[in-house]
Amino acid sequence: MMRLELVKRPQRSVLFSALSPFLAFALTIIAGAIMFALLGVNPLTAFRIYFIEPVSQVWQLHELAIKAAPLILIAVGLSVCYKANIWNIGAEGQFILGGIAGSIIPVLFPQFEGPLVLPLMLLLGMVGGAAYAAIPALLKTRFGTNEILTSLMLVYVAQLFLDWLVRGPWRDPQGHGFPQTIQFNDSAVLPELMPDAGRANWGFVFALIAAVLVWILMSRMLKGFEVRVLGSSPRAGRFAGFGLNRMVFFAFLLSGALAGLAGISEVSGAIGQLQPVISPGYGFTAIIVAFLGRLNPLGIVAAGLVLALTYLGGEAVQSALGISDKVARVFQGMLLFFVLGCDTLIHYRIRLIGLALTKPESAAKLEAAPKLKEAR
């Protein structure tokens, strides 16, 4: 019998480590071409519609920024978690809770207007996302539960909670029965950057600022060094006096706050009210963005723009070619697969190991028993 074994390479290739995202993207393009061909569509035509037409006009670039902003904000926070070897998979739920918490003022106190409304909404959104992220952090540090499972399950709790709110206590009484809240007043709407050119709002600026600040944190500050040490060697981190439990809370609270900021920025900017679905899956797609950006906040900006383009491209091929918009999800899934695959083969090599067929221990003892009797 033969089996495969991954053996860690003594030294990884610096060149291939740098080229890994580009290799993954090229493999995704090849796989995508095969997929379009199987669907009966000319791959060149499909790729033109998918990647070029969605950014051929100025207003479309604004739409790209709207899609990229939440992806970048969430992925920047997740990069800190993953660098620390802490697996927050529930950013989608933290995104939703941030949108809910930040909407308390315009929904419950619509008469409250003025320059303080929007800053308070953004602050509440960050607090809501961080508080929701603190739940899996507490469960991990106190009871040793797996943060992957708890953070993921809390996503569905957040989705159902939002659905209940907009269909129940927060539903607009003048909304003709539709499951949605009242429209936010002007003081509660995130301003657009260039209203005459497109809809892009300050959420994209927040994303860029967050990326720069987290890059400074990770590369220039002691806390970033602590994150890297505990992520690569928890034992060495303990000897250095770094607390693992404190790091769990720090990483979850930071990523939850940024996801919450993304949530309220999306609700107050692109949507303008709460409704049953406020995210097409930004929290999960941001995981791909984080790894495609090599867990580097500045690389995540570029990766966020690429993944945002897959959303716009999916909508474009649906309208132009009659293909399901789920093509975007397929592209994102293939990209994640190839990114992880390339990284794995850069860090490890595959070795074939032959296994000798051995008899069970009990059978060997039975065969040896008569020989023992003869010897006696």
ABEGO torsion letter per residue (X at the ends): XBBBBBBBBABBBAAAAAAAAAAAAAAAAAAAAAAAAAAGBBAAAAAAAAAAAAAABAAAAAAAAAAAAAAAAAAAAAAAAAAAGBBBAAAAAAAAAAAAAAAAAAAABAABBEAAAAAAAAAAAAAAAAAAAAAAAAAAAAAGBBAAAAAAAAAAAAAAAAAAAAABAABBAAAGGBBBBBBBBAAABBBBABAAAEABBAAAAAAAAAAAAAAAAAAABAAAAAAAAAAABAAAAAAAGBBAAAAAAAAAAAAAAAAAAAAAAAAAAAAGBBBABABAGAAAAAAAAAAAAGGBAAAAAAAAAAAAAAAAAAAAAAAAAGBBAAAAAAAAAAAAAAAAAAAAAAABBBBBBBBBBBBBAAAAAAAAAAAAAAAX
